[in-house]
């Protein structure tokens, strides 16, 4: 943190304006943004997630009953659902493999399932075979 403040001839430190905030508030914001930036750099990139997906052998043929558009789910969502439902991994095992927290896996699973529910509920409403009363 100290190095960030003195880098480039104290440029960041000179940007402090005491009329806008107290020094402690400003330092808290600078520290928080520095920490978030560092955590983002440590996050595995999407290309790493795609490598994990490609490295997994396909043991089962795709289910022809499910016609999921390619762009409906993100790469991470596809990976998480596959690890949890096809491979039978626990949340903790999937989190360790992907390199994220358990909560991230839970959140990704939830968002993916919500997208699928929304997509298939709209598709069902528009299907005349399903909605016909005869």
C-alpha angles and dihedrals in degrees: 000000000000091000091053090054095052098037118114095021095308092304095152093044091051089055090068111114114194091200092063100045145346117270091247091054092047092048090049091054093047091048092048094050091046091052093047091049091051092049092049090054090054094050113106112253123240090250089063090052091050090051089055091051092049093047092057112093115233103239097172130046114245115272107252091202092068114068102185115175111240096239097044095092130036121241091256092049092051091048095048094048091047094050093047102040107024099034095033095228122162121242090256094050092049091047091052093048094048093040099237136107125278089247091056090054091049092048093047091049091049094049092047093050091048090053091049092048092049093046096048095042090055091045091050092050091053096046110101092198091060096040097046115109096210 
